[in-house]
Amino acid sequence: MSYVASIHIYPVKSLDGIAVSQATILPSGALAGDRSFAICDEAGEFVNAKRNSGVNFLRLSFDIKKRIAGLKIQDTEQEIFFHVDRERPAIESWLSNYFGFPVKLIENLLTGFPDDTACPGPSIISTATIAEVASWFPRVCVNEMRHRLRANIEIGDVPAFWEDRLFGAADEVVRFKIGQVIFEGIHPALPCLISTRNSTVKEAAPNLKNLLIAKQKEIMPELAKKGHFNHFSRLIVNTRVPHPTAGKIVHIGDEVQILSVSKSLFNTIPD
């Protein structure tokens, strides 16, 4: 039986995630607490690993109930704790000093800051896919691959790439149910895997993207026929959640059931 094996939310966009036993669906379709915060520069651009490699070596812990964030630089001992409401200027000053330019910590409790605003629901992957893809790269463990892919919901008791069943052709929507929540699988997403640097080891990993592309063409040739690929290196599935299910909760252990496939009224494939 396919089921929810783990749930991760990422309180600050582009930083470390935390494992939770359950997550509430917001009216937007996003998971409560996921990407609620983001670090921005003076131009309003997100500070992420694609634009600033320093993100790879910034470690975050987060107490959701107490709203306390802990920050430390990788391979150092000192961790500094901030209350994200009462000490916002202090955390922004610490981050600005770390990155070497002024930044702001912004918050959106209604929708968060999803990578795909058209499909803000939780991203989904199977645990077996994470393990399989990790095996393709030297010195990349399963936890490191999980950190790079940054999916919210992992599906257990299924083979690698089972999540491909959760999206159809480019003009189709797959409806599936997790526990009591209905989701719509829209398209596979481009993860942060294409970074050429291990996020926990300060050494380059050359040709990582090229290896991923070659492996996907070798073992998943049918995916290209679905019309979702302007290039390879897409793994996780982006979703949206119909509004009537807002406020419901997804739990670890919930069964995953595919319900139907229907035509989409809109083209939601990102560029």
C-alpha angles and dihedrals in degrees: 000000000000110000143161105279097178143353125212129185126191109215094190116040112250094009133097122307131224128222116239133182094224141005134203122229113236122215087258090058094249123122114260110257096015114129088342089148132044134184113231134184125225091276091057093250119142115253103227140149093268091060101029125028090202088080088071092064099043113100123203134195119183135193103202097192095047093035091226121148123200118204130188138159112247116262092020127106103220118091118186120207125210135180101232093217106036096035102037094128090050094051091047090051091050092049092046090053091048096050095037096235135070116280137175129214106222129187137206114181094177102059107354117214105293121186090230110041092186091057106031096160122113117294116238137207136155121253088231091058091054091051093046095050092045088057090061094065128062115239094008112121126198093260091051091051090048089053092050096048093044097195119169102217127037120199119216136200092037133102124258114288092017087133088072085082089067094072131046136194120325092272096044137088122205115211117205137165130230110189103310096337124099117214134185117217108213112170143329115273134225107244130203088258092107091077109116093215131077107240093220101036123057096226133098122254102206123207092010093139092044091052092050092050092049093048093048092050089050100049104021107041092141093065093070089059090063089070098236099112124090080160136351127256094088115131117146124068122240118215144186129207125222110242097243090069095055112126095030121121133237114211135193106260096033113142119245116221127180109222112178149332120230140167117272121232092210137042104240099171110128122229 
